[in-house]
Amino acid sequence: MKRTLPALRAAYPDAEIIVVNDGSTDQTAQVAQELGAAVLSSPYSMGNGAAIKRGARAASGNILVFMDADGQHSASHIGQLLSKLEEGFDMVVGARDSDGQANLHRGLANAFYNRLASHMTGHQIDDLTSGFRAVRAGKFREFLHLLPNGFSYPTTSTMAFFRSAYPVAYVPIPVAKRVGNGSHIRPIKDGIRFLLIIFKIATLYSPMKLFAPIALAFFLTGLGYYGYTYATVHRLTNMSTLLFSAAVIIFLIGLISEQITNLTYRRDS
């Protein structure tokens, strides 16, 4: 922060700089105030997404730039995001390369997220989870109620913009190593988070693109197993019936989820 804030002020002397102190017990708030930033402090940690929501509500400008203050993001790259925004985009994201990932584990996970989200949206998504982005404030605030308080606000906001036909662009940005404790692999916790983000990507954009292939896989498995049992024991077994039933149930869940998604993004005129 001691490097980031002075660099921000030097590059954008008239900009409104807001630091959200998410329940930190160190000197974060004091340092930020001394460096001329407006500080929003929470009495306890509410999460990265909650901090983003608080900052977005408090900001008065028409364009919001989100970035970390741990040394990963540089003020010198903000201009590239803003220039791209002026081309008619509503969100511009700083896309990290492989060197900017915390570790190999997260790099592979993020690559999978990018491919899945690209498939869902039909658009090339270079970095789904990057928190370094510039957005049009009014459009971003439309989705504050969708943003989680945890660490998947970039995923949620990106998919929400695509789902609402707000154009999104990506700009390659080098990312420095974060200052502070390193990232640690937690197989169980990160594995569960990995699965939840996959389902979040699907449900935020088009649930049927996830549920329909799964339903089809269950149906084809049941059909194949029925063919086998009919040829060997000449009857329909309980397992085949269960697989057929699962296919129908999964398909119907996807259909209902699709309707709920449509209602979520409905805008009353």
Accessible surface in RSA format (square Angstrom, percent):
REM  Atomic radii and reference values for relative SASA: ProtOr
REM  Chains: A
REM  Algorithm: Lee & Richards
REM  Probe-radius: 1.40
REM  Slices: 20
REM RES _ NUM      All-atoms   Total-Side   Main-Chain    Non-polar    All polar
REM                ABS   REL    ABS   REL    ABS   REL    ABS   REL    ABS   REL
RES MET A   1    53.26  27.6  27.47  18.2  25.80  61.4  26.33  22.4  26.93  35.7
RES LYS A   2   150.80  73.6 138.14  84.8  12.65  30.1  80.97  72.9  69.83  74.4
RES ARG A   3   165.81  69.6 155.38  79.2  10.44  24.9  83.82 114.6  82.00  49.7
RES THR A   4    10.45   7.4   5.02   5.1   5.42  12.9   7.13   9.6   3.32   5.0
RES LEU A   5     4.95   2.8   4.45   3.2   0.50   1.3   4.45   3.1   0.50   1.3
RES PRO A   6    56.83  41.4  45.74  41.7  11.10  40.3  52.79  43.6   4.04  25.1
RES ALA A   7    46.36  42.6  35.07  54.1  11.28  25.7  43.35  61.1   3.00   7.9
RES LEU A   8    19.65  10.9  19.62  14.0   0.03   0.1  19.62  13.8   0.03   0.1
RES ARG A   9    73.72  31.0  72.52  37.0   1.20   2.9  47.77  65.3  25.95  15.7
RES ALA A  10    85.64  78.7  51.13  78.9  34.51  78.5  62.63  88.2  23.00  60.9
RES ALA A  11    54.48  50.1  23.14  35.7  31.33  71.3  33.87  47.7  20.60  54.6
RES TYR A  12    63.24  29.5  60.18  34.2   3.06   8.0  53.36  40.1   9.89  12.2
RES PRO A  13    88.64  64.6  74.13  67.6  14.51  52.7  74.13  61.2  14.51  90.2
RES ASP A  14   145.30 101.8 109.86 109.3  35.44  83.8  43.40 102.1 101.89 101.6
RES ALA A  15    44.64  41.0  28.63  44.2  16.01  36.4  38.96  54.9   5.68  15.1
RES GLU A  16    95.41  54.8  59.09  44.7  36.33  86.5  43.20  83.6  52.21  42.6
RES ILE A  17    21.80  12.4  15.24  11.4   6.56  15.8  18.07  13.0   3.73  10.1
RES ILE A  18    42.82  24.4  15.26  11.4  27.56  66.4  15.26  11.0  27.56  74.8
RES VAL A  19    15.52  10.2  12.47  11.3   3.05   7.3  15.52  13.5   0.00   0.0
RES VAL A  20    36.80  24.2  13.75  12.4  23.05  55.6  13.75  11.9  23.05  62.5
RES ASN A  21    12.33   8.5  11.03  10.7   1.31   3.1   1.31   3.1  11.03  10.7
RES ASP A  22    38.23  26.8  26.14  26.0  12.09  28.6  17.40  40.9  20.83  20.8
RES GLY A  23    20.67  25.5   0.00   N/A  20.67  25.5   3.20   8.8  17.47  39.1
RES SER A  24    46.10  39.0  21.07  28.1  25.03  57.7  25.14  53.5  20.96  29.4
RES THR A  25   142.06 101.0 105.45 106.9  36.61  87.2  78.53 105.5  63.52  96.0
RES ASP A  26    94.78  66.4  71.86  71.5  22.92  54.2  42.43  99.9  52.34  52.2
RES GLN A  27   109.49  61.2 105.73  77.3   3.77   9.0  50.37 107.2  59.12  44.8
RES THR A  28    28.16  20.0  22.88  23.2   5.28  12.6  14.53  19.5  13.63  20.6
RES ALA A  29    25.05  23.0  24.69  38.1   0.36   0.8  24.69  34.8   0.36   1.0
RES GLN A  30    94.03  52.6  90.83  66.4   3.19   7.6  29.68  63.2  64.35  48.8
RES VAL A  31    25.43  16.7  25.43  23.0   0.00   0.0  25.43  22.1   0.00   0.0
RES ALA A  32     0.00   0.0   0.00   0.0   0.00   0.0   0.00   0.0   0.00   0.0
RES GLN A  33   113.15  63.3  95.93  70.1  17.22  41.0  25.36  54.0  87.79  66.6
RES GLU A  34   124.15  71.3  85.29  64.5  38.86  92.5  46.74  90.4  77.41  63.2
RES LEU A  35    59.60  33.2  42.33  30.3  17.27  43.4  47.49  33.4  12.11  32.6
RES GLY A  36    48.86  60.3   0.00   N/A  48.86  60.3  32.74  89.8  16.12  36.1
RES ALA A  37     9.45   8.7   0.86   1.3   8.58  19.5   1.98   2.8   7.47  19.8
RES ALA A  38    54.97  50.5  42.11  65.0  12.86  29.3  51.61  72.7   3.35   8.9
RES VAL A  39    30.68  20.2   1.82   1.6  28.86  69.5   1.82   1.6  28.86  78.3
RES LEU A  40    45.12  25.1  43.20  30.9   1.91   4.8  45.12  31.7   0.00   0.0
RES SER A  41    57.95  49.0  37.36  49.9  20.59  47.4  31.61  67.3  26.34  36.9
RES SER A  42     8.64   7.3   0.66   0.9   7.98  18.4   0.83   1.8   7.81  10.9
RES PRO A  43   119.07  86.8  75.63  68.9  43.44 157.9  89.15  73.6  29.92 186.0
RES TYR A  44   138.75  64.8 134.49  76.5   4.26  11.1  99.26  74.6  39.50  48.7
RES SER A  45    79.00  66.8  55.73  74.4  23.27  53.6  34.42  73.3  44.58  62.5
RES MET A  46    68.69  35.6  50.69  33.5  18.01  42.9  42.21  35.9  26.49  35.1
RES GLY A  47    14.15  17.4   0.00   N/A  14.15  17.4  13.39  36.8   0.75   1.7
RES ASN A  48    46.72  32.2  40.36  39.0   6.36  15.3   6.95  16.7  39.77  38.4
RES GLY A  49     0.00   0.0   0.00   N/A   0.00   0.0   0.00   0.0   0.00   0.0
RES ALA A  50     7.25   6.7   6.13   9.5   1.12   2.5   6.97   9.8   0.28   0.7
RES ALA A  51    15.04  13.8  13.06  20.2   1.98   4.5  14.42  20.3   0.62   1.7
RES ILE A  52    23.74  13.5  21.90  16.3   1.84   4.4  23.74  17.1   0.00   0.0
RES LYS A  53    28.07  13.7  28.07  17.2   0.00   0.0   5.84   5.3  22.23  23.7
RES ARG A  54    71.78  30.1  66.93  34.1   4.85  11.5  20.89  28.5  50.89  30.8
RES GLY A  55    10.75  13.3   0.00   N/A  10.75  13.3   9.45  25.9   1.30   2.9
RES ALA A  56     0.60   0.5   0.00   0.0   0.60   1.4   0.60   0.8   0.00   0.0
RES ARG A  57   148.90  62.5 121.66  62.0  27.24  64.9  54.70  74.8  94.20  57.1
RES ALA A  58    48.35  44.5  19.28  29.7  29.08  66.1  29.92  42.1  18.43  48.8
RES ALA A  59    16.52  15.2  10.05  15.5   6.46  14.7  10.05  14.2   6.46  17.1
RES SER A  60    96.16  81.3  60.94  81.3  35.22  81.1  48.17 102.6  47.99  67.2
RES GLY A  61    34.89  43.0   0.00   N/A  34.89  43.0  31.62  86.8   3.27   7.3
RES ASN A  62   131.89  91.0 120.83 116.8  11.06  26.6  29.19  70.2 102.71  99.3
RES ILE A  63    72.84  41.5  52.59  39.2  20.25  48.8  52.59  37.9  20.25  55.0
RES LEU A  64    11.33   6.3   9.13   6.5   2.21   5.5  11.33   8.0   0.00   0.0
RES VAL A  65    51.93  34.2  22.07  20.0  29.86  72.0  22.07  19.2  29.86  81.0
RES PHE A  66    19.44   9.7  17.28  10.7   2.17   5.6  19.44  11.8   0.00   0.0
RES MET A  67    43.36  22.5  14.21   9.4  29.15  69.4  13.57  11.5  29.79  39.5
RES ASP A  68    49.95  35.0  45.89  45.7   4.07   9.6  10.75  25.3  39.20  39.1
RES ALA A  69    35.85  33.0  24.54  37.9  11.32  25.7  25.42  35.8  10.43  27.6
RES ASP A  70    34.98  24.5  26.67  26.5   8.31  19.7  28.27  66.5   6.72   6.7
RES GLY A  71    17.36  21.4   0.00   N/A  17.36  21.4   7.41  20.3   9.95  22.3
RES GLN A  72    21.76  12.2  19.08  13.9   2.67   6.4   0.00   0.0  21.76  16.5
RES HIS A  73    12.36   6.8   6.80   4.7   5.56  14.2   1.66   1.7  10.70  12.4
RES SER A  74    44.01  37.2  38.47  51.3   5.54  12.8  28.14  59.9  15.87  22.2
RES ALA A  75     6.95   6.4   2.50   3.9   4.45  10.1   2.50   3.5   4.45  11.8
RES SER A  76    87.12  73.6  54.24  72.4  32.88  75.8  55.04 117.2  32.08  44.9
RES HIS A  77    31.32  17.1  31.32  21.8   0.00   0.0  16.06  16.6  15.26  17.8
RES ILE A  78     7.46   4.2   7.46   5.6   0.00   0.0   7.46   5.4   0.00   0.0
RES GLY A  79    28.64  35.3   0.00   N/A  28.64  35.3  27.44  75.3   1.20   2.7
RES GLN A  80    80.25  44.9  71.88  52.5   8.36  19.9  34.77  74.0  45.48  34.5
RES LEU A  81     0.00   0.0   0.00   0.0   0.00   0.0   0.00   0.0   0.00   0.0
RES LEU A  82    43.29  24.1  42.77  30.6   0.52   1.3  42.87  30.1   0.42   1.1
RES SER A  83    67.13  56.7  62.07  82.8   5.07  11.7  31.62  67.3  35.51  49.7
RES LYS A  84    61.64  30.1  60.56  37.2   1.08   2.6  16.87  15.2  44.77  47.7
RES LEU A  85     0.84   0.5   0.84   0.6   0.00   0.0   0.84   0.6   0.00   0.0
RES GLU A  86   141.67  81.3 108.84  82.3  32.83  78.2  39.65  76.7 102.02  83.3
RES GLU A  87   116.05  66.6  76.86  58.2  39.18  93.3  40.17  77.7  75.88  62.0
RES GLY A  88    48.96  60.4   0.00   N/A  48.96  60.4  32.57  89.4  16.39  36.7
RES PHE A  89    50.40  25.2  50.40  31.2   0.00   0.0  50.40  30.6   0.00   0.0
RES ASP A  90     7.06   4.9   7.06   7.0   0.00   0.0   0.00   0.0   7.06   7.0
RES MET A  91     0.00   0.0   0.00   0.0   0.00   0.0   0.00   0.0   0.00   0.0
RES VAL A  92     0.00   0.0   0.00   0.0   0.00   0.0   0.00   0.0   0.00   0.0
RES VAL A  93     0.00   0.0   0.00   0.0   0.00   0.0   0.00   0.0   0.00   0.0
RES GLY A  94     1.26   1.6   0.00   N/A   1.26   1.6   0.00   0.0   1.26   2.8
RES ALA A  95    10.10   9.3   7.22  11.1   2.88   6.6   7.22  10.2   2.88   7.6
RES ARG A  96    49.64  20.8  34.46  17.6  15.17  36.1   4.08   5.6  45.55  27.6
RES ASP A  97    78.44  54.9  67.43  67.1  11.01  26.0  44.28 104.2  34.16  34.1
RES SER A  98    97.84  82.7  74.08  98.9  23.77  54.7  51.30 109.2  46.55  65.2
RES ASP A  99   110.26  77.2 100.40  99.9   9.87  23.3  33.57  79.0  76.69  76.5
RES GLY A 100     8.93  11.0   0.00   N/A   8.93  11.0   2.70   7.4   6.22  13.9
RES GLN A 101    26.46  14.8  21.05  15.4   5.41  12.9   8.07  17.2  18.39  13.9
RES ALA A 102    49.92  45.9  13.01  20.1  36.91  84.0  25.12  35.4  24.80  65.7
RES ASN A 103    36.33  25.1  23.29  22.5  13.04  31.4  34.74  83.6   1.59   1.5
RES LEU A 104   140.16  78.1 126.66  90.6  13.50  33.9 132.66  93.2   7.50  20.2
RES HIS A 105    64.02  35.0  55.64  38.7   8.38  21.4  42.92  44.2  21.10  24.6
RES ARG A 106    62.39  26.2  62.17  31.7   0.22   0.5  18.62  25.4  43.77  26.5
RES GLY A 107    16.19  20.0   0.00   N/A  16.19  20.0  10.57  29.0   5.63  12.6
RES LEU A 108   116.20  64.7 109.73  78.5   6.47  16.3 110.23  77.4   5.97  16.1
RES ALA A 109    16.73  15.4  12.65  19.5   4.08   9.3  16.07  22.6   0.67   1.8
RES ASN A 110    16.63  11.5  16.56  16.0   0.07   0.2   1.80   4.3  14.83  14.3
RES ALA A 111    48.56  44.7  43.23  66.7   5.34  12.1  47.31  66.6   1.26   3.3
RES PHE A 112    91.62  45.8  88.79  55.0   2.83   7.4  90.99  55.2   0.63   1.8
RES TYR A 113     6.53   3.0   6.53   3.7   0.00   0.0   3.24   2.4   3.29   4.1
RES ASN A 114    24.17  16.7  23.96  23.2   0.22   0.5   8.48  20.4  15.69  15.2
RES ARG A 115   185.46  77.9 177.08  90.3   8.39  20.0  57.85  79.1 127.62  77.3
RES LEU A 116    28.58  15.9  23.61  16.9   4.97  12.5  28.04  19.7   0.54   1.5
RES ALA A 117     0.00   0.0   0.00   0.0   0.00   0.0   0.00   0.0   0.00   0.0
RES SER A 118    23.48  19.8  18.40  24.6   5.08  11.7  17.62  37.5   5.87   8.2
RES HIS A 119   117.47  64.2 101.68  70.7  15.79  40.4  77.16  79.5  40.31  46.9
RES MET A 120     1.62   0.8   1.62   1.1   0.00   0.0   1.62   1.4   0.00   0.0
RES THR A 121    10.52   7.5   0.00   0.0  10.52  25.1   0.02   0.0  10.50  15.9
RES GLY A 122    64.59  79.6   0.00   N/A  64.59  79.6  34.07  93.5  30.52  68.4
RES HIS A 123   101.04  55.2  93.89  65.3   7.14  18.3  55.63  57.3  45.41  52.8
RES GLN A 124   133.99  74.9 113.80  83.2  20.19  48.1  52.70 112.2  81.29  61.7
RES ILE A 125     0.54   0.3   0.00   0.0   0.54   1.3   0.00   0.0   0.54   1.5
RES ASP A 126    66.95  46.9  51.60  51.4  15.34  36.3  16.82  39.6  50.13  50.0
RES ASP A 127     1.63   1.1   1.63   1.6   0.00   0.0   1.24   2.9   0.39   0.4
RES LEU A 128     0.12   0.1   0.00   0.0   0.12   0.3   0.00   0.0   0.12   0.3
RES THR A 129    29.73  21.1  18.73  19.0  11.00  26.2  17.66  23.7  12.08  18.3
RES SER A 130     1.03   0.9   0.54   0.7   0.49   1.1   0.49   1.0   0.54   0.8
RES GLY A 131    17.78  21.9   0.00   N/A  17.78  21.9   9.71  26.6   8.07  18.1
RES PHE A 132     1.87   0.9   1.87   1.2   0.00   0.0   1.87   1.1   0.00   0.0
RES ARG A 133     0.00   0.0   0.00   0.0   0.00   0.0   0.00   0.0   0.00   0.0
RES ALA A 134     0.00   0.0   0.00   0.0   0.00   0.0   0.00   0.0   0.00   0.0
RES VAL A 135     0.00   0.0   0.00   0.0   0.00   0.0   0.00   0.0   0.00   0.0
RES ARG A 136    72.07  30.3  72.07  36.7   0.00   0.0  24.27  33.2  47.80  29.0
RES ALA A 137     1.80   1.7   1.75   2.7   0.05   0.1   1.75   2.5   0.05   0.1
RES GLY A 138    51.21  63.2   0.00   N/A  51.21  63.2  37.98 104.2  13.23  29.6
RES LYS A 139    66.55  32.5  66.45  40.8   0.11   0.3  36.31  32.7  30.25  32.2
RES PHE A 140     1.10   0.5   0.93   0.6   0.16   0.4   0.93   0.6   0.16   0.5
RES ARG A 141    79.66  33.4  65.91  33.6  13.75  32.7  37.89  51.8  41.77  25.3
RES GLU A 142    56.96  32.7  37.40  28.3  19.56  46.6  35.95  69.5  21.01  17.2
RES PHE A 143    10.52   5.3  10.52   6.5   0.00   0.0  10.52   6.4   0.00   0.0
RES LEU A 144    16.27   9.1  15.80  11.3   0.47   1.2  15.80  11.1   0.46   1.3
RES HIS A 145   134.92  73.7  94.15  65.4  40.77 104.3  89.68  92.4  45.24  52.6
RES LEU A 146    38.63  21.5  22.23  15.9  16.41  41.2  24.65  17.3  13.99  37.6
RES LEU A 147     5.76   3.2   0.25   0.2   5.51  13.8   0.25   0.2   5.51  14.8
RES PRO A 148    34.07  24.8  23.09  21.0  10.98  39.9  34.07  28.1   0.00   0.0
RES ASN A 149    79.23  54.6  72.96  70.5   6.27  15.1  15.71  37.8  63.53  61.4
RES GLY A 150    31.18  38.5   0.00   N/A  31.18  38.5  27.00  74.1   4.19   9.4
RES PHE A 151   143.26  71.7 125.42  77.7  17.84  46.4 125.60  76.1  17.67  50.6
RES SER A 152    14.85  12.6  12.64  16.9   2.22   5.1   7.49  16.0   7.36  10.3
RES TYR A 153     4.37   2.0   4.37   2.5   0.00   0.0   4.04   3.0   0.33   0.4
RES PRO A 154     9.49   6.9   9.49   8.6   0.00   0.0   9.49   7.8   0.00   0.0
RES THR A 155     0.73   0.5   0.73   0.7   0.00   0.0   0.00   0.0   0.73   1.1
RES THR A 156     0.22   0.2   0.22   0.2   0.00   0.0   0.22   0.3   0.00   0.0
RES SER A 157     0.35   0.3   0.35   0.5   0.00   0.0   0.35   0.8   0.00   0.0
RES THR A 158     0.00   0.0   0.00   0.0   0.00   0.0   0.00   0.0   0.00   0.0
RES MET A 159     0.00   0.0   0.00   0.0   0.00   0.0   0.00   0.0   0.00   0.0
RES ALA A 160     0.00   0.0   0.00   0.0   0.00   0.0   0.00   0.0   0.00   0.0
RES PHE A 161     0.00   0.0   0.00   0.0   0.00   0.0   0.00   0.0   0.00   0.0
RES PHE A 162    20.93  10.5  11.28   7.0   9.65  25.1  12.19   7.4   8.75  25.0
RES ARG A 163    61.40  25.8  46.90  23.9  14.50  34.5   6.55   8.9  54.85  33.2
RES SER A 164    28.89  24.4   7.00   9.3  21.89  50.4  13.06  27.8  15.83  22.2
RES ALA A 165    88.61  81.5  59.35  91.6  29.26  66.6  70.96  99.9  17.65  46.8
RES TYR A 166    22.54  10.5  20.93  11.9   1.60   4.2  19.78  14.9   2.76   3.4
RES PRO A 167    59.30  43.2  48.13  43.9  11.16  40.6  59.16  48.8   0.14   0.9
RES VAL A 168    18.55  12.2   0.00   0.0  18.55  44.7   0.00   0.0  18.55  50.3
RES ALA A 169     8.32   7.7   3.32   5.1   5.00  11.4   8.32  11.7   0.00   0.0
RES TYR A 170    27.10  12.7   5.83   3.3  21.27  55.3   5.83   4.4  21.27  26.2
RES VAL A 171    14.64   9.6  14.33  13.0   0.31   0.8  14.64  12.7   0.00   0.0
RES PRO A 172   108.69  79.2 101.78  92.8   6.91  25.1 102.23  84.4   6.46  40.1
RES ILE A 173     4.70   2.7   0.77   0.6   3.93   9.5   1.95   1.4   2.75   7.5
RES PRO A 174    86.75  63.2  79.15  72.2   7.60  27.6  82.13  67.8   4.62  28.7
RES VAL A 175    21.04  13.8   2.64   2.4  18.41  44.4   3.77   3.3  17.27  46.9
RES ALA A 176    58.40  53.7  43.45  67.0  14.95  34.0  53.07  74.7   5.33  14.1
RES LYS A 177   151.04  73.7 137.33  84.3  13.70  32.6 115.43 103.9  35.60  37.9
RES ARG A 178   114.06  47.9  94.86  48.4  19.20  45.7  22.43  30.7  91.62  55.5
RES VAL A 179    94.63  62.3  77.69  70.3  16.94  40.8  81.81  71.1  12.82  34.8
RES GLY A 180    62.69  77.3   0.00   N/A  62.69  77.3  34.59  94.9  28.11  62.9
RES ASN A 181   137.37  94.7 119.00 115.0  18.36  44.2  28.62  68.9 108.75 105.1
RES GLY A 182    51.09  63.0   0.00   N/A  51.09  63.0  33.44  91.8  17.65  39.5
RES SER A 183    41.08  34.7   7.89  10.5  33.19  76.5  15.74  33.5  25.35  35.5
RES HIS A 184   132.72  72.5 125.07  86.9   7.65  19.6  89.43  92.2  43.29  50.4
RES ILE A 185    92.60  52.7  69.66  51.9  22.94  55.3  70.01  50.4  22.59  61.3
RES ARG A 186   102.69  43.1 100.46  51.2   2.23   5.3  49.64  67.8  53.06  32.2
RES PRO A 187   102.71  74.9  88.78  80.9  13.93  50.6  93.26  77.0   9.46  58.8
RES ILE A 188   141.79  80.7 133.60  99.5   8.19  19.7 139.89 100.7   1.90   5.2
RES LYS A 189   128.32  62.6 122.56  75.2   5.76  13.7  80.66  72.6  47.66  50.8
RES ASP A 190     9.21   6.4   5.35   5.3   3.86   9.1   4.89  11.5   4.32   4.3
RES GLY A 191    30.13  37.2   0.00   N/A  30.13  37.2  28.96  79.5   1.16   2.6
RES ILE A 192    98.63  56.1  97.72  72.8   0.90   2.2  97.94  70.5   0.69   1.9
RES ARG A 193    90.47  38.0  88.63  45.2   1.84   4.4  38.81  53.0  51.66  31.3
RES PHE A 194    54.40  27.2  54.18  33.6   0.22   0.6  54.27  32.9   0.13   0.4
RES LEU A 195   100.43  55.9 100.43  71.8   0.00   0.0 100.43  70.5   0.00   0.0
RES LEU A 196   114.57  63.8 111.11  79.5   3.46   8.7 111.22  78.1   3.35   9.0
RES ILE A 197     5.67   3.2   5.55   4.1   0.11   0.3   5.67   4.1   0.00   0.0
RES ILE A 198    21.47  12.2  21.47  16.0   0.00   0.0  21.47  15.5   0.00   0.0
RES PHE A 199    92.50  46.3  92.37  57.2   0.13   0.3  92.50  56.1   0.00   0.0
RES LYS A 200    57.39  28.0  52.89  32.5   4.50  10.7  25.75  23.2  31.64  33.7
RES ILE A 201     0.00   0.0   0.00   0.0   0.00   0.0   0.00   0.0   0.00   0.0
RES ALA A 202     0.09   0.1   0.09   0.1   0.00   0.0   0.09   0.1   0.00   0.0
RES THR A 203    57.29  40.7  50.98  51.7   6.31  15.0  39.14  52.6  18.15  27.4
RES LEU A 204    18.67  10.4  18.25  13.1   0.43   1.1  18.67  13.1   0.00   0.0
RES TYR A 205    37.15  17.3  35.82  20.4   1.33   3.5  11.27   8.5  25.88  31.9
RES SER A 206    16.83  14.2  16.83  22.5   0.00   0.0   7.21  15.3   9.62  13.5
RES PRO A 207     0.25   0.2   0.25   0.2   0.00   0.0   0.25   0.2   0.00   0.0
RES MET A 208    38.27  19.8  37.46  24.8   0.82   1.9  37.46  31.8   0.82   1.1
RES LYS A 209    83.87  40.9  71.80  44.1  12.08  28.8  55.08  49.6  28.79  30.7
RES LEU A 210    26.63  14.8  24.82  17.8   1.81   4.5  26.08  18.3   0.54   1.5
RES PHE A 211    29.75  14.9  29.75  18.4   0.00   0.0  29.75  18.0   0.00   0.0
RES ALA A 212    33.74  31.0  30.31  46.8   3.43   7.8  30.68  43.2   3.06   8.1
RES PRO A 213    73.88  53.8  65.25  59.5   8.63  31.4  68.93  56.9   4.94  30.7
RES ILE A 214    61.06  34.7  58.60  43.7   2.47   5.9  61.02  43.9   0.05   0.1
RES ALA A 215     6.88   6.3   6.23   9.6   0.64   1.5   6.57   9.3   0.30   0.8
RES LEU A 216   101.76  56.7  97.81  70.0   3.95   9.9 101.28  71.1   0.48   1.3
RES ALA A 217    54.20  49.8  46.75  72.1   7.45  16.9  53.25  75.0   0.95   2.5
RES PHE A 218    73.41  36.7  71.27  44.1   2.13   5.6  73.33  44.5   0.08   0.2
RES PHE A 219    90.45  45.3  90.45  56.0   0.00   0.0  90.45  54.8   0.00   0.0
RES LEU A 220    96.47  53.7  88.62  63.4   7.85  19.7  88.99  62.5   7.48  20.1
RES THR A 221    79.09  56.3  68.44  69.4  10.65  25.4  52.61  70.7  26.49  40.0
RES GLY A 222     0.00   0.0   0.00   N/A   0.00   0.0   0.00   0.0   0.00   0.0
RES LEU A 223    87.18  48.6  83.92  60.0   3.26   8.2  83.92  58.9   3.26   8.8
RES GLY A 224    46.66  57.5   0.00   N/A  46.66  57.5  38.10 104.6   8.56  19.2
RES TYR A 225    85.77  40.0  80.24  45.7   5.53  14.4  46.82  35.2  38.95  48.0
RES TYR A 226    73.61  34.4  73.61  41.9   0.00   0.0  41.34  31.1  32.26  39.8
RES GLY A 227    37.89  46.7   0.00   N/A  37.89  46.7  32.37  88.8   5.52  12.4
RES TYR A 228   136.12  63.6 127.08  72.3   9.05  23.5  90.24  67.8  45.88  56.6
RES THR A 229     5.73   4.1   5.73   5.8   0.00   0.0   5.73   7.7   0.00   0.0
RES TYR A 230   123.73  57.8 123.34  70.2   0.39   1.0  74.90  56.3  48.84  60.2
RES ALA A 231    74.76  68.7  46.91  72.4  27.86  63.4  54.32  76.5  20.45  54.2
RES THR A 232    74.65  53.1  46.05  46.7  28.61  68.2  48.47  65.1  26.18  39.6
RES VAL A 233    78.59  51.7  58.80  53.2  19.79  47.7  64.15  55.7  14.44  39.2
RES HIS A 234   136.30  74.5 115.06  80.0  21.24  54.3  80.24  82.7  56.05  65.2
RES ARG A 235   142.17  59.7 135.29  69.0   6.88  16.4  55.18  75.4  86.98  52.7
RES LEU A 236    93.59  52.1  70.07  50.1  23.52  59.1  70.07  49.2  23.52  63.3
RES THR A 237    18.01  12.8  17.57  17.8   0.44   1.0  18.01  24.2   0.00   0.0
RES ASN A 238   134.55  92.8 127.93 123.6   6.62  15.9  33.88  81.5 100.67  97.3
RES MET A 239    95.17  49.3  91.31  60.4   3.86   9.2  83.35  70.9  11.82  15.7
RES SER A 240     0.00   0.0   0.00   0.0   0.00   0.0   0.00   0.0   0.00   0.0
RES THR A 241    63.58  45.2  62.49  63.4   1.09   2.6  56.20  75.5   7.38  11.2
RES LEU A 242   111.09  61.9 107.65  77.0   3.44   8.6 110.72  77.8   0.38   1.0
RES LEU A 243    24.34  13.6  24.31  17.4   0.03   0.1  24.34  17.1   0.00   0.0
RES PHE A 244    48.11  24.1  47.75  29.6   0.36   0.9  47.93  29.1   0.18   0.5
RES SER A 245    48.48  41.0  41.99  56.0   6.49  14.9  25.56  54.4  22.92  32.1
RES ALA A 246    22.53  20.7  18.78  29.0   3.75   8.5  22.53  31.7   0.00   0.0
RES ALA A 247     6.64   6.1   5.33   8.2   1.31   3.0   5.99   8.4   0.65   1.7
RES VAL A 248    89.51  58.9  85.48  77.4   4.03   9.7  89.51  77.8   0.00   0.0
RES ILE A 249    98.90  56.3  98.08  73.1   0.82   2.0  98.75  71.1   0.16   0.4
RES ILE A 250    30.69  17.5  30.63  22.8   0.06   0.1  30.69  22.1   0.00   0.0
RES PHE A 251    87.28  43.7  87.28  54.1   0.00   0.0  87.28  52.9   0.00   0.0
RES LEU A 252    87.85  48.9  87.77  62.8   0.08   0.2  87.77  61.6   0.08   0.2
RES ILE A 253    80.54  45.8  79.45  59.2   1.09   2.6  80.25  57.8   0.29   0.8
RES GLY A 254     0.00   0.0   0.00   N/A   0.00   0.0   0.00   0.0   0.00   0.0
RES LEU A 255    77.07  42.9  77.07  55.1   0.00   0.0  77.07  54.1   0.00   0.0
RES ILE A 256   106.15  60.4 104.75  78.0   1.39   3.4 106.15  76.4   0.00   0.0
RES SER A 257    21.42  18.1  19.28  25.7   2.13   4.9   5.69  12.1  15.72  22.0
RES GLU A 258    33.56  19.3  33.56  25.4   0.00   0.0  14.02  27.1  19.55  16.0
RES GLN A 259    96.72  54.1  96.17  70.3   0.55   1.3  39.17  83.4  57.55  43.6
RES ILE A 260   102.04  58.1 101.79  75.8   0.25   0.6 101.79  73.3   0.25   0.7
RES THR A 261     7.15   5.1   4.53   4.6   2.62   6.2   3.35   4.5   3.80   5.7
RES ASN A 262    63.27  43.6  53.96  52.1   9.31  22.4  24.33  58.5  38.94  37.6
RES LEU A 263   116.75  65.0 103.26  73.9  13.49  33.9 103.55  72.7  13.21  35.5
RES THR A 264    53.54  38.1  30.02  30.4  23.52  56.0  24.06  32.3  29.48  44.6
RES TYR A 265    26.98  12.6   9.39   5.3  17.59  45.8  14.48  10.9  12.50  15.4
RES ARG A 266   160.32  67.3 132.70  67.6  27.62  65.8  52.68  72.0 107.65  65.2
RES ARG A 267   160.28  67.3 131.77  67.2  28.51  67.9  55.71  76.1 104.57  63.4
RES ASP A 268   118.53  83.0  82.44  82.1  36.09  85.3  37.07  87.2  81.47  81.2
RES SER A 269   161.14 136.2  85.03 113.5  76.11 175.3  85.30 181.6  75.84 106.2
END  Absolute sums over single chains surface
CHAIN  1 A    14657.5      11735.1       2922.4       9348.2       5309.3
END  Absolute sums over all chains
TOTAL         14657.5      11735.1       2922.4       9348.2       5309.3
